[in-house]
């Protein structure tokens, strides 16, 4: 396989980063703040060394000196934190005390290092993510400083000095070197490395080729390939935009050649890529953040188990929509767009299968997530040595390390920047005051509180990575839902889902923007198409809040019984089918506007909670019974319409 040209410096930094994380996560030696300092130091140096000040200034030799200067300042600021935190450097500690032990009595050097560190974090976040996150962090810093000047409706406080803000946001473990960066270090980087390994060995190519063969003779085959491959690839990357840019480069042209319009092709790819981070067992960073945040604590296996049925429902909806849309547009039938798929390499499949099976086995054996993925990579690596087609070699290992480092670099910058926000939240107490505004609303109506939380997630997610959006809202308002009788895991999954759905929510739908640019389609029309295809993702969070059985949980948060889980799942499936038909405008035949509206009503009746009726002891909501009856009637009517439209020669 061809390998892209990568700078030796990037390979070196990537190799050091990979070896350091693998060793320190599995066999920790350093103090917690010390290892996070080294981790983020390498990430920020890589950022300043590879991401230009501005895209239009890339290659400017004069500005390279500025980048080198920023890397030097990073070494100084992060080196100071490392030396003043790690016991091995105790002889260099100021006044014989570690940085943590002199909290509240920091020296001028401490504060100077902290100010430089905060500015560097903001600049790294701006370079890798744009202006939204650093501006939000700056707003929180201003809130901490100017709290006594704020009006009552903005939750004023007594205000804090620059020294206190710097101490909280950078120098200690509640800010930059806090929970967000720890999650990236402990969990996320290893899964990013896992994805880079599978891509380099060709295992991800095996997924795509298998999907092409599976759907070659199916209506809408290329679009179904996009749905399946994007779901699996997105599970590895956890990034909707990166997934769209990666898989969309070949799935979108395939869909276009099969007869799908550019807008539809871009919308399908964006919706499929967005759902990837919801797919277990390798979910996005939010799954690992839940391990640190949810109270009472949950295990990784509990999160995976809870995510299975919602992920199946989301992608089942996409498959139905794609199928009905292909029938309506008469696109993608037969071999169109999927002619002559490449021969499958069984060894690539063996690497993929061995890695995933090993990871699942280790998880079920009770290993931690980071230990399980480490052992799974080791198993996949051993299998890859068998065949030249999967064997990586020294150069391949360097490419894996460099790709993993570059992919995790924006996440390191984002985690460090969001750490500033979380530090201010803890310092000012806004994290406990903001929920107090939602509690009265939620006590009046849980649905209203959920809608408010959904809107907050979508707005924040417009400019933030979904995992960052989840972390902010889970920290500030997540506990509110738990106090109102919502199962804690369901509450956190609710927040995480809507943070992800922001990737396909206009006007700022970043995944749809990426898909639209690849498809050469109008951006806003592509965003609207992606939003329409992903609509079921906006109903699922409400479903599993009101019906935690879809997360395999009962109302107390314990493992639900088999029968209630099956009933909840089948009712959701029964609602998804008319929903998909209404969105696509096709069932057995093309649907009129009135018929589509009727199917949407039926879907709502099947999906909404309501008063229960005892049907053989199952406690099925009355609305679901009504919806099932209406659905049977509408399906029968549509089948008759379809028969009337069959040409005589076919009949």
Buried (B, 14 or more C-beta within 10 A) or exposed (E): EEEEEBEEEBBBBBBBBBEBBBEBBEEEEBBBBBBBBBBBBBBBBBBBBBBBBEEEEEEBEEBEEBBEEBBEBBBBBBBBBBBBBBEEEEEEBBEEEBBBEBBEEBEEEBBBBBBBBBBBBBBBBBBBBEEBBBEBBBEBBEBBBBBEEBEEEEBBBEBBEEBBBBBBBBBBBBBBBBBBBBBBBBBBBBBBBBBBBBBBBBBBBBBBBBBBBBBBEBBBBBBBBBBBBBBBBBBBBBBBBBBBBBBBEBBBBBBBBBBBBBBBBBBBBBBBBBBBBBBBBBBBBBBBBBBBBBEEEBEBBBBBBBBBBBBBBBBBBBBBBBBBBBBBBEBBBEEBBBEEBEEBBEBBBBBBBBBBEBBBBBBEEEBBBBBBBBBBBEBBBEBBEEBEBBEBEEEBBBBBBBBBBBBBBBBBBBBBBBBBBBBBBBBBEBBEEBBEEBBEBBEEEBEEBBEBBBEBBBBBBBBBBBBBBBBBBBBBBBBBBBEBEBBBBBBBBBBBBBBBBBBBBBEBBBBBBBBBBBBEBBBBBBBBBBBBBBBBBBBBBBBBBBBBBBBBBBEEBEEBEEEBBEBBBEBBBBBBBBBBBBBBBBBBBBBEEEBBEBBBBBBBBBBBBBEBBEEEEBEBBEBBBBBBEBBEEBBEBBEEBEEEEEEEEEE
